[in-house]
């Protein structure tokens, strides 16, 4: 018996090209634009500053804005048509990063003397912004799985 060249079931499965050298597709694009990453990092810095200096009037509104931004960004026309899923790696990495940021906020809030609260808050905000930017860049890097 001669097997058919294609089976009816496999006609619906798209052909996947072999990845280019380096493990990344040549046409792979990040899901999150630079301005979106900067906005999220900035808001994370404001949240961290408010938490580190113990100012609920700064931290809480920034948290509300962060939630709004995280719901609004996927609804933008530039994000329509994308699968939007960055995978399990994103949840693990961003969760770990936020756990570290919260730990640093708590350390600064409770261990830094009051006369250095502003300095501690600014340093914590810069730390949170840089770490958030790096985490988003890490989980959003183009790869074969995207």
PyMOL commands that set and color helices and strands:
alter all, ss='L'
color gray80, all
select helices_A, chain A and resi 8-12+34-53+56-75+77-79+88-111+114-139
alter helices_A, ss='H'
color red, helices_A
deselect
rebuild
show_as cartoon
